[in-house]
Amino acid sequence: MLRALTRQVSSTFAACELTFLDRRPIDVPKAIEQHRAYEACLAELGASVISLPADPRFPDGVFVEDPAIVLDEVAIITRPGAESRRGETEGIAQALAPFRELRYIREPATLEGGDVVHIDRTLYAGLSQRTNREGIAQLTEFLKPFGYRVIAVEVSGCLHLKSGACWAGGDMILANRQWINASAFRDFKIIDVAGGEPSAADVLPIGGKVLIPSNFVHTCEILQAEGVNVCPIDVSELQKAEAGVTCMSLLFGWREV
């Protein structure tokens, strides 16, 4: 059974961290409504949703992907590069403990889950403003016993690796090559995002479909031309906080510790 761990939007969401976007007014009730629709979409696509309550201490707490990386064998609790987000890891660790053994990234490492693209037995880890080389080194050591390899990818123009490249199913990577070093994905078919939609690479394969923000109309058309069954969803208010469709859930198979 596929599980999706989420956290509801906090009343303090408008005070979120911003790195590459200018701050704009956020309609928090609308963001809450869009997030509920996102959770409903995950359920419709076959996930059993575990929805954690909002925590007003953490404006960015809805972005549950960053505090953890969940694999079949283990969950890695990260050390976010944004200091304001480090307290988020405790609640995520408690929620994951019934399902996975936990390993913890330690100082001076920083690592955020949004920088990790997981495809089969390989994790592509972005070197970004939020993830450093020590974080990738610790991740590599944790995963060696389980037969995973970790490949570092330079990220230069966006918040996380997944902002610039995501697996789109099969042998396809959807990417903005201006933001990441795409040579790491040379064994894949790289699909370029549409011009004028630089943030469109963040997509989520689930239930035989690929979830994508509905405002990336032309990238949707590109994926459809490649035979991808896209599932557009409106997350426009959440995007004002540098959200993508991957960052608001942790997907993992059912297994109790």
C-alpha positions in Angstrom: 0.0 0.0 0.0 1.3 3.4 -0.9 1.3 6.0 1.9 1.5 9.7 1.5 2.6 11.7 4.6 1.4 15.4 4.4 1.1 18.3 6.8 -1.7 20.8 6.7 -1.0 24.5 5.8 -0.2 26.6 8.9 -1.9 29.9 9.7 1.6 31.4 9.6 2.2 30.2 6.0 2.6 33.7 4.6 5.8 34.1 6.6 7.5 31.3 4.7 11.2 31.3 3.6 11.8 32.7 0.1 15.1 32.4 -1.8 14.4 32.9 -5.5 11.0 34.5 -5.5 9.9 38.0 -4.5 7.4 38.0 -1.6 3.8 38.4 -2.7 0.7 38.4 -0.6 -0.5 34.9 0.1 -4.2 34.1 0.6 -3.8 31.5 3.4 -7.4 30.2 3.3 -7.0 29.7 -0.4 -3.7 27.9 0.1 -5.4 25.6 2.7 -8.2 24.8 0.2 -5.7 24.0 -2.6 -3.7 21.8 -0.2 -6.8 19.9 0.7 -7.5 19.3 -3.0 -3.9 18.1 -3.4 -4.4 15.6 -0.6 -7.6 14.5 -2.2 -5.8 14.0 -5.5 -3.1 11.8 -3.9 -5.9 9.7 -2.4 -7.7 9.4 -5.8 -4.3 8.3 -7.3 -4.1 5.4 -4.8 -2.3 6.8 -1.8 -3.4 6.4 1.8 -2.9 9.9 3.1 -1.5 10.5 6.6 -2.3 14.2 7.2 -0.5 15.8 10.1 -1.9 18.9 11.8 -0.6 22.3 11.0 2.1 23.7 13.3 2.1 27.5 13.5 5.7 27.5 14.7 6.8 26.4 11.2 5.5 28.5 8.3 7.1 26.1 5.8 5.9 22.9 7.6 3.6 22.0 4.8 6.7 21.1 2.8 7.2 17.7 4.4 9.5 16.4 1.7 12.5 18.5 2.9 12.9 17.0 6.5 13.1 13.4 5.4 14.1 11.0 2.6 12.1 7.7 2.8 13.3 4.5 1.1 12.1 1.0 1.4 14.7 0.1 4.0 15.3 3.3 6.0 14.2 6.9 6.5 16.9 9.6 6.6 16.0 12.6 8.8 17.7 15.6 7.2 19.3 18.7 8.6 17.6 21.5 6.6 19.8 24.3 5.2 17.3 26.9 6.3 17.9 27.2 10.1 14.2 28.2 10.6 13.1 24.8 9.3 15.3 22.5 11.5 12.6 22.2 14.1 10.3 20.5 11.6 12.3 17.3 11.6 11.1 16.2 15.1 7.5 15.9 14.1 8.3 14.2 10.8 10.6 11.7 12.5 7.8 10.8 15.0 5.4 10.3 12.2 7.8 8.0 10.3 9.1 6.0 13.2 6.3 3.4 13.1 7.2 2.6 9.5 11.0 2.9 9.1 14.2 2.8 11.0 15.6 6.3 11.2 19.0 7.7 10.5 19.9 11.4 11.2 22.1 13.8 9.2 24.4 15.6 11.6 26.1 19.0 11.7 28.0 20.5 9.8 26.0 18.7 7.1 22.9 20.2 5.5 20.5 18.2 3.4 16.9 18.8 2.2 14.7 16.2 0.6 13.8 18.6 -2.2 17.4 18.1 -3.4 17.0 14.4 -3.9 15.7 12.7 -7.0 15.2 9.0 -6.3 15.1 6.6 -9.3 15.5 2.9 -8.7 18.7 2.3 -6.7 20.2 5.7 -7.5 19.7 9.0 -5.6 20.6 12.2 -7.4 21.5 14.8 -4.8 21.6 18.5 -5.6 24.5 20.6 -4.4 22.4 23.8 -3.7 22.0 26.6 -1.2 20.2 24.1 1.0 22.3 21.0 0.7 26.1 20.8 1.0 28.8 18.3 0.2 28.9 17.0 3.8 25.2 16.3 3.6 25.6 14.3 0.4 28.6 12.4 2.0 26.6 11.4 5.0 23.7 10.3 2.9 26.0 8.2 0.8 27.5 6.5 3.9 24.0 5.8 5.3 22.8 4.1 2.1 25.9 2.1 1.2 24.7 -1.0 3.2 21.5 -1.0 1.2 23.1 -1.0 -2.2 22.2 2.6 -3.2 24.5 4.9 -5.0 24.4 8.7 -4.6 25.3 11.1 -7.5 25.9 14.8 -6.8 24.3 17.3 -9.2 25.3 20.9 -9.3 22.3 23.3 -8.8 22.7 26.9 -9.7 19.5 28.7 -10.6 16.8 27.3 -8.3 16.0 26.4 -4.7 16.3 22.6 -5.0 17.3 20.0 -7.5 13.7 19.0 -8.0 12.9 22.6 -9.0 15.1 22.0 -12.0 14.8 18.2 -12.7 12.4 15.4 -11.8 11.7 11.9 -12.9 8.7 11.9 -15.2 8.3 8.1 -15.3 9.9 5.5 -17.6 13.3 6.7 -18.9 12.3 10.4 -18.9 13.6 13.4 -16.9 11.8 16.7 -17.1 14.4 19.4 -16.7 15.3 23.1 -16.9 18.9 22.8 -18.1 19.6 26.4 -17.2 19.3 25.6 -13.5 21.0 22.3 -13.1 23.9 20.3 -14.5 21.9 17.9 -16.7 24.9 15.7 -17.6 24.2 13.7 -14.5 21.0 12.4 -16.3 22.7 11.6 -19.6 21.4 8.0 -19.4 17.8 9.3 -19.6 15.7 11.0 -22.2 15.7 14.6 -21.1 12.5 16.5 -21.8 12.9 20.3 -21.6 10.3 22.4 -19.9 8.5 24.9 -22.1 9.9 28.3 -22.6 8.3 30.8 -20.2 7.7 28.0 -17.7 11.1 27.7 -15.9 9.7 26.2 -12.8 7.7 23.4 -14.5 10.2 20.6 -13.9 8.8 19.7 -10.5 6.4 16.9 -11.3 5.3 13.9 -9.3 4.7 10.4 -10.8 2.0 8.6 -8.9 -0.7 6.0 -9.7 0.2 5.8 -13.4 -0.1 9.6 -13.9 2.3 12.6 -13.5 1.0 15.3 -11.2 1.9 18.8 -12.4 0.8 22.4 -11.6 -2.1 23.3 -13.9 -0.6 26.7 -14.8 2.3 25.0 -16.7 0.0 24.5 -19.7 2.7 24.3 -22.4 4.9 21.8 -20.4 1.7 19.7 -19.9 1.4 19.6 -23.7 5.0 18.6 -24.1 4.6 15.7 -21.7 1.4 14.6 -23.3 3.1 14.6 -26.7 5.7 12.2 -25.1 2.8 9.9 -24.1 2.7 10.9 -20.4 -0.6 10.8 -18.7 -0.6 14.2 -16.9 -2.8 15.2 -14.0 -2.9 19.0 -13.7 -3.7 20.5 -10.3 -4.1 24.1 -9.1 -1.4 24.9 -6.5 -1.0 28.6 -7.6 -1.3 30.1 -4.1 1.2 27.5 -2.7 3.6 28.3 -5.5 4.0 31.8 -4.1 6.0 30.1 -1.3 8.3 28.3 -3.9 6.1 25.1 -3.7 6.1 22.3 -6.2 3.9 19.2 -6.3 6.7 17.0 -4.9 7.5 19.0 -1.8 4.1 18.6 -0.1 4.2 14.9 0.4 6.4 12.0 1.4 5.5 8.8 -0.5 6.5 5.4 0.7 5.3 1.8 0.7 3.7 0.2 3.7 6.0 -1.4 6.2 5.9 -1.4 10.0 9.1 -1.5 12.1 
